[in-house]
Amino acid sequence: MKTIKAKYYLIPIVISLLLVTGLIYYYFLSDFSHEEVTQYVYIDDNDTEDSVFIKLQPIAHAHNLTGLKSIARHWGYTGHIRTGRYAIKPGQSTITVFRNLKNGHQEAEMLTIPESRTMERLAGVLSKKLMLDSLVLANSLTDNDFCGRWGYDTATIACLFVPNTYEVYWNITLDGLMERMQKEHDRFWNGERSAKATSIGLTPNDVCTVASIIDEETANNDEKPMIAGMYLNRLKEGMPLQADPTIKFAMKRFELKRIYHDMLFYDSPYNTYRNVGLPPGPIKIASVKGIDAVLNRVNHDYLYMCAKEDFSGTHNFAKTYNEHLKNAANYSKALNERGIK
């Protein structure tokens, strides 16, 4: 009889244990996300415990979110909110998600540095991928004191950025971003590239400036070393570069398809028709192809070039001014025939 009574007592205990185990699994150990692919939650400086829950709500099963709120209250999450980009992966439990949030175990962002024409445009692109405010970025990158901290000024700061894709954290600070870019810049300008720049009498900033002009002259990477050779010949001869893209940059009229004679007199240190030598800095963030084209320029005697009249994106090169005038006339005729103004 005692054995039977004991069994009767054990049954509700077992049932209770199974119920508790089931509830623990249901709220805390089952899949938090109802999505089939990884989702990302971005937590910034302004987030509170409640706003974090709101951001998680579209991803989470209702009961798992309830479980998360319970854990958060028990562990005092309000005082431990960490900014970052958090991956909510299929199969992760409520406890795992909370642990990642509380401990700041975020996922890195793949940040691509674009070949931006201005620092304002760069700031706009970066702010869409990072927690940094676009206005703060733009103001900093156009402030001489800030740029001076990294060894540049507002004209040369574009030289710091090497277009590539980097793994960074979404909540990286502005100083942290600049330190990372400086590290990548120094790695890029290794012994070989620095030595090549020195051998042609240019600094890395000079190379970036020439490369930025070449990038705007053509998208044909195969032709870039040829154009580089021509511009370096002009620099050696003390001739103005007379690069049309510098006019567009000076006037901030990047949409121009044609440069007219009166534009050549535009008053700006970037106007390479009025000024001999290099402009104060790059007219865009130079591409790697453009930089390497300058460092590995083709040695030739050409001093002039003009876009080909077939609009192939390549150029006719000339050694004499008279030959160049013929090429220019052919191109101008082609523009007129197409009604390009």
C-alpha positions, 0 to 999 in steps of 0.5 A: 500500500505504501508503494502505491501511495508513493507512486500517487505522490510521484505522479503530480511531481513528475507532471509538475517537473515536465510542465516546468521543463516544458515552460522553460523550453517554450519561453527560453530554449526554443527558437527565438526567431520565426524567420528562416534567414538571419535578421539584424537588429541595430541598437544605438545610443538612444535605445532603451530596454523597451525600444530594443523589445520593439525592434525585436518584436517583428522577428521574435515568436511572441512567447520567446519575446515574453521570455526575453523580457522576463530575463531582461528584468531579472538580469537588469538589462536596462543598465547594460544596453550595448550598441551594435549590430546584432544577428538574430539567427534561425535556431538561436534560443531566447537565452542565446539572443539575450546573452549576445545583447547583454554582452555586446556580442555583435556581428561585424559589418562589411563596409565598402569605401566608395570612390566618392567625389566629395567628403560630403558624399562619402559621409552620406554613404558611410552613415548608411552603414555605420552608427555615425551621423552623416552631418558629424562625418561631413563636418569632421572631414571638411574641418582642417583641425580634424583632418590635421589630427591624421596628417592631412588637410581638407584638400588631401583627406581623400588620400587617407581612404583606400577603396576596398571592403573592410570588416568593421563594427557598426557602432565604431566611433569616428576616431576608431574609423579614422584609425582603421582607415589610417592602418589600412592606408599604411598597409596599402602603401607598403614598401613597394608602392612607396618606393615606386612613388619616390622613384617618379618623384611623387608622394603618395598624396601626389599619386592619389591626386594624379590617379583621381584625375585619371579615374575621371578621365576614363573607366578603361583600366587598361588605358590608365597607365597610358594616361598616367604617362602623359600627365607625368610628362606634362608635370616634367615639362612644367606644362599645365595638366589641362584636365577637364575633370578638374574643371568639373570638380572646381565648379562642382558640376559633375554632370557636365558632359562638355567643357566650354572655352569660358569654363577654362578661366574659372577661378579655382586652385583646382583649375588645371588650365589656369594653374601649373602643377597638381591641384591641392588634392584629389578630385575624388577618392582615387581607385586602386587601379588608378593609383597603380596606373600612376605607379606603373605608368607607360613611358612614352613621349605623348603630351596631349590626349583627346577623347576618341570621336567614336565615344569608346571611352578611350583617347587619341594621344598626340606628341604635338599640339597641331596633331592634338588640334586635329584630334580635338576637332574630330571629337568636337564634330562628333559631339555636335553631330550627337547634339551633346551640349 
